[in-house]
Amino acid sequence: MSDLPKHVVMIEVGPRDGLQIEPRILTTDEKVKIVDALADCGIKQIEVGSFVNPKAVPQMADTNEVFDRLEKRPGIRYRALWLNPKGLERALANGHVDMDGKLTLTASETFVKRNTNRSIDETFEQMPAWIETYRKAGIETDTLGVMAAFGCNFEGYIPEEKVISLIARAKQIMADEGCTLRNLSLADTMGWGSPGQMKSLVGKVRDKWPELVLKLHLHDTRGCAVANAVAAMEMGVAEFDASVGGLGGCPFAGHKGAAGNVCTEDLVFACGEMGINTGIDLDALVEAAKMTEEMVGHVLPGKVMKGGTLTRWKQQHA
């Protein structure tokens, strides 16, 4: 497949995936201000925070309060992360979270134990219980995420056959429990992926399950995130997690230099230059990135926020 999508959806994960590794813990008011600024840009899906152990990730300790203070806007999904049933219960109890019936796997045994304190097999064993909890809450389980799908700092490159096998196993468990897998997220959690890898694994998934809606979660640890996203777009992928200013990194990835997710404004710029619509105001997004940079107190890796959007030049030469 070589036709680029006409529209690409950005799921902003900076307030969660970005801030979770920041040495300065932002105040609840600051977090709300960032989320509101991102909503002002036209972003329709924002990952606000995570319901995880505050001792492990103190940056996310006030996620409940952030959701409580947000003035939710029509047409915008305010999402969250949870890694265990207790976190899911907290998200449900909050009442302001736009819930997803999602299951999560990790393709690296070492990383999943560091990140969730359980093995891959234990993750599979717990899936029926997850599905039942979602069902009791009236939520359809239709989404699967695979972390470390391209490589791991502890185990190296992840064989594509292993990723395909894990997806197939999860899909079967879902079917046995009366659920249908519709959405699949592949995460390059530690930034091992390259454009060739993107096309290869996405191609194999497309060939086996053409009905699935694919999303990519691409960290920029080795500078390939935008290139990887473009390669995936050439394979028809039209949904991406992205982080304002390039914020972030994973505190359990064993890599002090771990970069954040693909920079939102850089990817929006690239899409615009390729004629792909995102529905996002790039100039407003750059201002949101600059505000976020000021709040965290250090330079963020985003390029367009420093190099400019080219809007004024295009207006002058129209």
Contacts in CASP RR format, 6 or more apart in sequence:
PFRMAT RR
TARGET T0000
AUTHOR 0000-0000-0000
METHOD contacts of the structure
MODEL  1
MSDLPKHVVMIEVGPRDGLQIEPRILTTDEKVKIVDALADCGIKQIEVGS
FVNPKAVPQMADTNEVFDRLEKRPGIRYRALWLNPKGLERALANGHVDMD
GKLTLTASETFVKRNTNRSIDETFEQMPAWIETYRKAGIETDTLGVMAAF
GCNFEGYIPEEKVISLIARAKQIMADEGCTLRNLSLADTMGWGSPGQMKS
LVGKVRDKWPELVLKLHLHDTRGCAVANAVAAMEMGVAEFDASVGGLGGC
PFAGHKGAAGNVCTEDLVFACGEMGINTGIDLDALVEAAKMTEEMVGHVL
PGKVMKGGTLTRWKQQHA
1 206 0 8 1.000
1 234 0 8 1.000
1 235 0 8 1.000
1 236 0 8 1.000
2 234 0 8 1.000
3 236 0 8 1.000
4 233 0 8 1.000
4 234 0 8 1.000
4 236 0 8 1.000
4 274 0 8 1.000
4 275 0 8 1.000
4 276 0 8 1.000
5 233 0 8 1.000
5 236 0 8 1.000
5 237 0 8 1.000
5 238 0 8 1.000
5 276 0 8 1.000
6 276 0 8 1.000
6 277 0 8 1.000
7 238 0 8 1.000
7 276 0 8 1.000
7 277 0 8 1.000
7 278 0 8 1.000
7 279 0 8 1.000
8 233 0 8 1.000
8 238 0 8 1.000
8 239 0 8 1.000
8 240 0 8 1.000
8 271 0 8 1.000
8 276 0 8 1.000
8 277 0 8 1.000
8 278 0 8 1.000
9 44 0 8 1.000
9 45 0 8 1.000
9 238 0 8 1.000
9 239 0 8 1.000
9 240 0 8 1.000
9 278 0 8 1.000
10 43 0 8 1.000
10 45 0 8 1.000
10 240 0 8 1.000
10 241 0 8 1.000
10 242 0 8 1.000
10 264 0 8 1.000
10 267 0 8 1.000
10 268 0 8 1.000
10 278 0 8 1.000
10 280 0 8 1.000
11 45 0 8 1.000
11 46 0 8 1.000
11 47 0 8 1.000
11 79 0 8 1.000
11 215 0 8 1.000
11 239 0 8 1.000
11 240 0 8 1.000
11 241 0 8 1.000
11 242 0 8 1.000
12 38 0 8 1.000
12 43 0 8 1.000
12 45 0 8 1.000
12 46 0 8 1.000
12 47 0 8 1.000
12 241 0 8 1.000
12 242 0 8 1.000
12 243 0 8 1.000
12 244 0 8 1.000
12 264 0 8 1.000
13 47 0 8 1.000
13 217 0 8 1.000
13 241 0 8 1.000
13 242 0 8 1.000
13 243 0 8 1.000
13 261 0 8 1.000
14 34 0 8 1.000
14 47 0 8 1.000
14 243 0 8 1.000
14 244 0 8 1.000
14 246 0 8 1.000
14 247 0 8 1.000
14 248 0 8 1.000
14 261 0 8 1.000
14 264 0 8 1.000
15 31 0 8 1.000
15 34 0 8 1.000
15 35 0 8 1.000
15 38 0 8 1.000
15 46 0 8 1.000
15 47 0 8 1.000
15 48 0 8 1.000
15 49 0 8 1.000
15 66 0 8 1.000
16 47 0 8 1.000
16 48 0 8 1.000
16 49 0 8 1.000
16 50 0 8 1.000
16 60 0 8 1.000
16 80 0 8 1.000
16 81 0 8 1.000
17 47 0 8 1.000
17 241 0 8 1.000
17 243 0 8 1.000
17 247 0 8 1.000
17 248 0 8 1.000
17 249 0 8 1.000
17 250 0 8 1.000
17 260 0 8 1.000
17 261 0 8 1.000
18 243 0 8 1.000
18 246 0 8 1.000
18 247 0 8 1.000
18 248 0 8 1.000
18 249 0 8 1.000
18 260 0 8 1.000
18 261 0 8 1.000
19 26 0 8 1.000
19 31 0 8 1.000
19 49 0 8 1.000
19 59 0 8 1.000
19 60 0 8 1.000
19 247 0 8 1.000
19 248 0 8 1.000
19 296 0 8 1.000
20 49 0 8 1.000
20 50 0 8 1.000
20 57 0 8 1.000
20 59 0 8 1.000
20 60 0 8 1.000
20 248 0 8 1.000
20 249 0 8 1.000
20 250 0 8 1.000
20 251 0 8 1.000
21 59 0 8 1.000
21 248 0 8 1.000
21 249 0 8 1.000
21 250 0 8 1.000
21 251 0 8 1.000
21 258 0 8 1.000
21 260 0 8 1.000
22 59 0 8 1.000
22 247 0 8 1.000
22 248 0 8 1.000
22 296 0 8 1.000
24 296 0 8 1.000
24 297 0 8 1.000
25 58 0 8 1.000
25 59 0 8 1.000
25 61 0 8 1.000
26 34 0 8 1.000
26 59 0 8 1.000
26 295 0 8 1.000
26 296 0 8 1.000
28 62 0 8 1.000
28 65 0 8 1.000
28 66 0 8 1.000
28 69 0 8 1.000
29 69 0 8 1.000
30 295 0 8 1.000
31 48 0 8 1.000
31 62 0 8 1.000
31 66 0 8 1.000
32 66 0 8 1.000
32 69 0 8 1.000
32 70 0 8 1.000
33 291 0 8 1.000
34 244 0 8 1.000
34 288 0 8 1.000
34 291 0 8 1.000
34 292 0 8 1.000
34 295 0 8 1.000
35 46 0 8 1.000
35 48 0 8 1.000
35 66 0 8 1.000
35 70 0 8 1.000
35 78 0 8 1.000
36 70 0 8 1.000
36 71 0 8 1.000
37 284 0 8 1.000
37 287 0 8 1.000
37 288 0 8 1.000
37 291 0 8 1.000
37 292 0 8 1.000
38 46 0 8 1.000
38 244 0 8 1.000
38 285 0 8 1.000
38 288 0 8 1.000
39 46 0 8 1.000
39 73 0 8 1.000
39 76 0 8 1.000
40 281 0 8 1.000
40 284 0 8 1.000
40 288 0 8 1.000
41 280 0 8 1.000
41 281 0 8 1.000
41 284 0 8 1.000
41 285 0 8 1.000
41 288 0 8 1.000
42 279 0 8 1.000
42 280 0 8 1.000
42 281 0 8 1.000
42 284 0 8 1.000
43 76 0 8 1.000
43 264 0 8 1.000
43 280 0 8 1.000
43 285 0 8 1.000
44 75 0 8 1.000
44 76 0 8 1.000
44 77 0 8 1.000
45 76 0 8 1.000
45 77 0 8 1.000
45 79 0 8 1.000
46 76 0 8 1.000
46 77 0 8 1.000
46 78 0 8 1.000
46 79 0 8 1.000
47 79 0 8 1.000
47 80 0 8 1.000
47 81 0 8 1.000
47 241 0 8 1.000
48 63 0 8 1.000
48 66 0 8 1.000
48 67 0 8 1.000
48 70 0 8 1.000
48 78 0 8 1.000
48 79 0 8 1.000
48 80 0 8 1.000
48 97 0 8 1.000
49 60 0 8 1.000
49 63 0 8 1.000
49 66 0 8 1.000
49 80 0 8 1.000
49 81 0 8 1.000
50 57 0 8 1.000
50 60 0 8 1.000
50 63 0 8 1.000
50 80 0 8 1.000
50 81 0 8 1.000
50 82 0 8 1.000
50 83 0 8 1.000
51 60 0 8 1.000
51 63 0 8 1.000
51 64 0 8 1.000
51 80 0 8 1.000
51 81 0 8 1.000
51 82 0 8 1.000
51 87 0 8 1.000
51 88 0 8 1.000
51 90 0 8 1.000
51 91 0 8 1.000
51 94 0 8 1.000
52 60 0 8 1.000
52 81 0 8 1.000
52 82 0 8 1.000
52 83 0 8 1.000
52 87 0 8 1.000
54 60 0 8 1.000
54 61 0 8 1.000
56 251 0 8 1.000
57 251 0 8 1.000
63 80 0 8 1.000
64 90 0 8 1.000
64 94 0 8 1.000
67 78 0 8 1.000
67 80 0 8 1.000
67 94 0 8 1.000
67 95 0 8 1.000
67 96 0 8 1.000
67 97 0 8 1.000
68 94 0 8 1.000
68 96 0 8 1.000
70 78 0 8 1.000
70 96 0 8 1.000
72 78 0 8 1.000
72 96 0 8 1.000
77 98 0 8 1.000
78 96 0 8 1.000
78 97 0 8 1.000
78 98 0 8 1.000
79 97 0 8 1.000
79 98 0 8 1.000
79 100 0 8 1.000
80 91 0 8 1.000
80 97 0 8 1.000
82 88 0 8 1.000
82 90 0 8 1.000
82 91 0 8 1.000
83 104 0 8 1.000
83 115 0 8 1.000
83 116 0 8 1.000
84 116 0 8 1.000
85 129 0 8 1.000
85 130 0 8 1.000
85 133 0 8 1.000
88 130 0 8 1.000
88 133 0 8 1.000
88 134 0 8 1.000
89 133 0 8 1.000
91 97 0 8 1.000
91 99 0 8 1.000
92 99 0 8 1.000
92 137 0 8 1.000
99 137 0 8 1.000
99 139 0 8 1.000
100 139 0 8 1.000
100 143 0 8 1.000
101 134 0 8 1.000
101 139 0 8 1.000
101 140 0 8 1.000
101 141 0 8 1.000
101 142 0 8 1.000
101 143 0 8 1.000
102 141 0 8 1.000
102 143 0 8 1.000
102 144 0 8 1.000
102 145 0 8 1.000
103 127 0 8 1.000
103 130 0 8 1.000
103 131 0 8 1.000
103 141 0 8 1.000
103 143 0 8 1.000
103 144 0 8 1.000
103 145 0 8 1.000
103 170 0 8 1.000
103 174 0 8 1.000
104 123 0 8 1.000
104 144 0 8 1.000
104 145 0 8 1.000
104 146 0 8 1.000
104 147 0 8 1.000
105 112 0 8 1.000
105 120 0 8 1.000
105 123 0 8 1.000
105 124 0 8 1.000
105 144 0 8 1.000
105 145 0 8 1.000
105 146 0 8 1.000
105 147 0 8 1.000
105 166 0 8 1.000
105 167 0 8 1.000
105 170 0 8 1.000
106 112 0 8 1.000
106 115 0 8 1.000
106 116 0 8 1.000
106 120 0 8 1.000
106 123 0 8 1.000
106 146 0 8 1.000
106 147 0 8 1.000
106 148 0 8 1.000
107 146 0 8 1.000
107 147 0 8 1.000
107 148 0 8 1.000
107 149 0 8 1.000
107 151 0 8 1.000
107 152 0 8 1.000
107 158 0 8 1.000
107 162 0 8 1.000
107 163 0 8 1.000
107 166 0 8 1.000
108 147 0 8 1.000
108 148 0 8 1.000
108 151 0 8 1.000
108 152 0 8 1.000
108 154 0 8 1.000
108 155 0 8 1.000
108 158 0 8 1.000
109 119 0 8 1.000
109 120 0 8 1.000
109 155 0 8 1.000
110 152 0 8 1.000
110 154 0 8 1.000
110 155 0 8 1.000
111 147 0 8 1.000
111 148 0 8 1.000
111 152 0 8 1.000
111 153 0 8 1.000
111 154 0 8 1.000
111 155 0 8 1.000
111 189 0 8 1.000
111 190 0 8 1.000
111 252 0 8 1.000
111 253 0 8 1.000
112 118 0 8 1.000
112 119 0 8 1.000
112 120 0 8 1.000
112 123 0 8 1.000
112 147 0 8 1.000
112 148 0 8 1.000
113 119 0 8 1.000
114 154 0 8 1.000
114 252 0 8 1.000
114 254 0 8 1.000
115 147 0 8 1.000
115 250 0 8 1.000
115 252 0 8 1.000
116 123 0 8 1.000
118 126 0 8 1.000
120 166 0 8 1.000
124 169 0 8 1.000
124 170 0 8 1.000
124 173 0 8 1.000
127 170 0 8 1.000
127 173 0 8 1.000
127 174 0 8 1.000
127 177 0 8 1.000
128 173 0 8 1.000
128 176 0 8 1.000
128 177 0 8 1.000
130 141 0 8 1.000
131 141 0 8 1.000
131 174 0 8 1.000
131 177 0 8 1.000
131 179 0 8 1.000
132 177 0 8 1.000
134 140 0 8 1.000
134 141 0 8 1.000
135 141 0 8 1.000
140 179 0 8 1.000
141 174 0 8 1.000
141 177 0 8 1.000
141 179 0 8 1.000
142 179 0 8 1.000
142 180 0 8 1.000
142 181 0 8 1.000
142 182 0 8 1.000
142 183 0 8 1.000
143 181 0 8 1.000
143 182 0 8 1.000
143 183 0 8 1.000
143 184 0 8 1.000
143 185 0 8 1.000
144 167 0 8 1.000
144 170 0 8 1.000
144 171 0 8 1.000
144 174 0 8 1.000
144 181 0 8 1.000
144 183 0 8 1.000
144 184 0 8 1.000
144 185 0 8 1.000
145 184 0 8 1.000
145 185 0 8 1.000
145 186 0 8 1.000
145 187 0 8 1.000
146 163 0 8 1.000
146 166 0 8 1.000
146 167 0 8 1.000
146 184 0 8 1.000
146 185 0 8 1.000
146 186 0 8 1.000
146 187 0 8 1.000
147 187 0 8 1.000
147 189 0 8 1.000
148 158 0 8 1.000
148 187 0 8 1.000
148 188 0 8 1.000
148 189 0 8 1.000
148 190 0 8 1.000
149 158 0 8 1.000
149 163 0 8 1.000
149 186 0 8 1.000
149 187 0 8 1.000
149 188 0 8 1.000
149 189 0 8 1.000
149 201 0 8 1.000
150 157 0 8 1.000
150 158 0 8 1.000
150 186 0 8 1.000
150 188 0 8 1.000
150 191 0 8 1.000
150 192 0 8 1.000
150 193 0 8 1.000
150 197 0 8 1.000
150 198 0 8 1.000
150 201 0 8 1.000
151 157 0 8 1.000
151 158 0 8 1.000
151 188 0 8 1.000
151 189 0 8 1.000
151 190 0 8 1.000
151 191 0 8 1.000
151 192 0 8 1.000
151 193 0 8 1.000
152 158 0 8 1.000
152 189 0 8 1.000
152 190 0 8 1.000
152 192 0 8 1.000
153 190 0 8 1.000
153 253 0 8 1.000
153 254 0 8 1.000
153 255 0 8 1.000
154 254 0 8 1.000
156 192 0 8 1.000
157 192 0 8 1.000
158 192 0 8 1.000
160 200 0 8 1.000
160 201 0 8 1.000
160 204 0 8 1.000
163 186 0 8 1.000
163 201 0 8 1.000
164 204 0 8 1.000
164 205 0 8 1.000
164 208 0 8 1.000
167 184 0 8 1.000
167 205 0 8 1.000
167 209 0 8 1.000
168 208 0 8 1.000
170 181 0 8 1.000
171 181 0 8 1.000
171 209 0 8 1.000
174 180 0 8 1.000
174 181 0 8 1.000
175 181 0 8 1.000
181 209 0 8 1.000
181 212 0 8 1.000
182 211 0 8 1.000
182 212 0 8 1.000
182 213 0 8 1.000
183 212 0 8 1.000
183 213 0 8 1.000
183 215 0 8 1.000
184 205 0 8 1.000
184 209 0 8 1.000
184 212 0 8 1.000
184 213 0 8 1.000
184 214 0 8 1.000
184 215 0 8 1.000
185 214 0 8 1.000
185 215 0 8 1.000
185 216 0 8 1.000
185 217 0 8 1.000
185 241 0 8 1.000
186 201 0 8 1.000
186 202 0 8 1.000
186 205 0 8 1.000
186 214 0 8 1.000
186 215 0 8 1.000
186 216 0 8 1.000
186 217 0 8 1.000
187 216 0 8 1.000
187 217 0 8 1.000
187 218 0 8 1.000
188 216 0 8 1.000
188 217 0 8 1.000
188 218 0 8 1.000
188 219 0 8 1.000
188 225 0 8 1.000
188 228 0 8 1.000
189 217 0 8 1.000
189 219 0 8 1.000
189 250 0 8 1.000
189 253 0 8 1.000
190 219 0 8 1.000
190 221 0 8 1.000
190 250 0 8 1.000
190 253 0 8 1.000
190 255 0 8 1.000
190 258 0 8 1.000
191 218 0 8 1.000
191 219 0 8 1.000
191 220 0 8 1.000
191 221 0 8 1.000
191 222 0 8 1.000
191 224 0 8 1.000
191 225 0 8 1.000
191 258 0 8 1.000
191 259 0 8 1.000
192 221 0 8 1.000
192 222 0 8 1.000
193 218 0 8 1.000
193 222 0 8 1.000
193 224 0 8 1.000
193 228 0 8 1.000
194 224 0 8 1.000
194 227 0 8 1.000
194 228 0 8 1.000
195 224 0 8 1.000
195 227 0 8 1.000
195 228 0 8 1.000
195 230 0 8 1.000
195 231 0 8 1.000
196 231 0 8 1.000
197 228 0 8 1.000
198 216 0 8 1.000
198 228 0 8 1.000
198 231 0 8 1.000
198 232 0 8 1.000
198 235 0 8 1.000
199 231 0 8 1.000
199 232 0 8 1.000
199 234 0 8 1.000
199 235 0 8 1.000
202 214 0 8 1.000
202 216 0 8 1.000
202 232 0 8 1.000
202 235 0 8 1.000
202 236 0 8 1.000
202 237 0 8 1.000
203 235 0 8 1.000
205 212 0 8 1.000
205 214 0 8 1.000
206 214 0 8 1.000
206 235 0 8 1.000
213 239 0 8 1.000
214 232 0 8 1.000
214 236 0 8 1.000
214 237 0 8 1.000
214 239 0 8 1.000
215 237 0 8 1.000
215 239 0 8 1.000
215 240 0 8 1.000
215 241 0 8 1.000
216 228 0 8 1.000
216 229 0 8 1.000
216 232 0 8 1.000
216 237 0 8 1.000
216 239 0 8 1.000
216 240 0 8 1.000
216 241 0 8 1.000
217 240 0 8 1.000
217 241 0 8 1.000
217 261 0 8 1.000
218 225 0 8 1.000
218 228 0 8 1.000
218 229 0 8 1.000
218 240 0 8 1.000
218 241 0 8 1.000
218 261 0 8 1.000
218 262 0 8 1.000
219 225 0 8 1.000
219 249 0 8 1.000
219 250 0 8 1.000
219 258 0 8 1.000
219 259 0 8 1.000
219 260 0 8 1.000
219 261 0 8 1.000
219 262 0 8 1.000
220 226 0 8 1.000
220 246 0 8 1.000
220 259 0 8 1.000
220 260 0 8 1.000
220 261 0 8 1.000
220 262 0 8 1.000
220 263 0 8 1.000
220 301 0 8 1.000
221 255 0 8 1.000
221 257 0 8 1.000
221 258 0 8 1.000
221 259 0 8 1.000
221 260 0 8 1.000
223 259 0 8 1.000
225 259 0 8 1.000
225 261 0 8 1.000
225 262 0 8 1.000
225 263 0 8 1.000
225 267 0 8 1.000
226 262 0 8 1.000
226 263 0 8 1.000
226 266 0 8 1.000
226 267 0 8 1.000
226 270 0 8 1.000
228 262 0 8 1.000
229 240 0 8 1.000
229 262 0 8 1.000
229 267 0 8 1.000
229 270 0 8 1.000
230 270 0 8 1.000
230 274 0 8 1.000
232 240 0 8 1.000
233 274 0 8 1.000
233 276 0 8 1.000
240 262 0 8 1.000
240 267 0 8 1.000
241 261 0 8 1.000
241 262 0 8 1.000
242 261 0 8 1.000
242 262 0 8 1.000
242 263 0 8 1.000
242 264 0 8 1.000
242 267 0 8 1.000
242 268 0 8 1.000
243 260 0 8 1.000
243 261 0 8 1.000
243 262 0 8 1.000
243 263 0 8 1.000
243 264 0 8 1.000
244 263 0 8 1.000
244 264 0 8 1.000
244 265 0 8 1.000
244 285 0 8 1.000
244 288 0 8 1.000
244 289 0 8 1.000
244 292 0 8 1.000
245 263 0 8 1.000
245 264 0 8 1.000
245 265 0 8 1.000
245 266 0 8 1.000
245 289 0 8 1.000
245 292 0 8 1.000
245 293 0 8 1.000
245 300 0 8 1.000
245 301 0 8 1.000
245 302 0 8 1.000
245 305 0 8 1.000
246 259 0 8 1.000
246 260 0 8 1.000
246 261 0 8 1.000
246 262 0 8 1.000
246 263 0 8 1.000
246 264 0 8 1.000
246 266 0 8 1.000
246 289 0 8 1.000
246 300 0 8 1.000
246 301 0 8 1.000
246 302 0 8 1.000
247 260 0 8 1.000
247 261 0 8 1.000
247 292 0 8 1.000
247 296 0 8 1.000
247 300 0 8 1.000
248 258 0 8 1.000
248 259 0 8 1.000
248 260 0 8 1.000
248 261 0 8 1.000
249 258 0 8 1.000
249 259 0 8 1.000
249 260 0 8 1.000
249 261 0 8 1.000
250 258 0 8 1.000
259 301 0 8 1.000
260 301 0 8 1.000
263 301 0 8 1.000
263 302 0 8 1.000
263 303 0 8 1.000
263 304 0 8 1.000
264 280 0 8 1.000
264 285 0 8 1.000
264 289 0 8 1.000
265 282 0 8 1.000
265 285 0 8 1.000
265 286 0 8 1.000
265 289 0 8 1.000
265 302 0 8 1.000
265 304 0 8 1.000
265 305 0 8 1.000
265 309 0 8 1.000
266 302 0 8 1.000
266 303 0 8 1.000
266 304 0 8 1.000
268 278 0 8 1.000
268 280 0 8 1.000
268 282 0 8 1.000
268 285 0 8 1.000
268 304 0 8 1.000
269 282 0 8 1.000
269 304 0 8 1.000
269 309 0 8 1.000
269 310 0 8 1.000
271 277 0 8 1.000
271 278 0 8 1.000
272 278 0 8 1.000
272 282 0 8 1.000
282 304 0 8 1.000
282 309 0 8 1.000
282 311 0 8 1.000
283 309 0 8 1.000
283 311 0 8 1.000
286 304 0 8 1.000
286 305 0 8 1.000
286 308 0 8 1.000
286 309 0 8 1.000
289 300 0 8 1.000
289 302 0 8 1.000
289 305 0 8 1.000
290 305 0 8 1.000
292 300 0 8 1.000
293 299 0 8 1.000
293 300 0 8 1.000
293 305 0 8 1.000
END
